Amino acid sequence: MNWKNPTPTVDVVVVRRTRSVEVLLIERLNAPHGWALPGGFVDEGERVENAAVREVEEETGLSPRLTSLLYVYSDPARDPRKHTMSVVFTGEVDATSRAEAADDARAVRWVKLEHLASTLSQKVPTLDGQTFAFDHAEILRDWVRFERSAVRPLHIP
């Protein structure tokens, strides 16, 4: 029997709290291109929380402290390559943390919450002329609402 299940992935909204709240984004090296949260595929036999920390470490050199589970995103169209299901965590790093692009990240960028919220309010959000990959603009909108009001997302069709 051949099962056609969604492939498990993880993403992390990595935050550092300096004088303002900043979120870490990566510019993807591989298609689909654009800005994204650090994340990737869960390896067989791996716990999702371990995969989340591993993916952030591989792509940015940072080791986040996971702080909560934001939501699970499973729209079959969220990844143009195949049906994936992403467990999205929030995490924090020290205010002085510096990220470096590695693995499949072309670049990294810290974005202030206020700038991110303004960017995400655009009909088609772009940052430095680049769109967001996957459904990461939606995830980030949900996170901004969660950060400001402690209301978790719930997407029931």
Secondary structure, DSSP 8 states (H G I E B T S, - for coil): ------EEEEEEEEEEESSSEEEEEEEESSSS-SEE-SEEE--TT--HHHHHHHHHHHHHS---EEEEEEEEE--TTSSTTS-EEEEEEEEEE-TT------TTEEEEEEEEHHHHHHHHTSSS-EETTEEB-TTHHHHHHHHHHHHHH--------
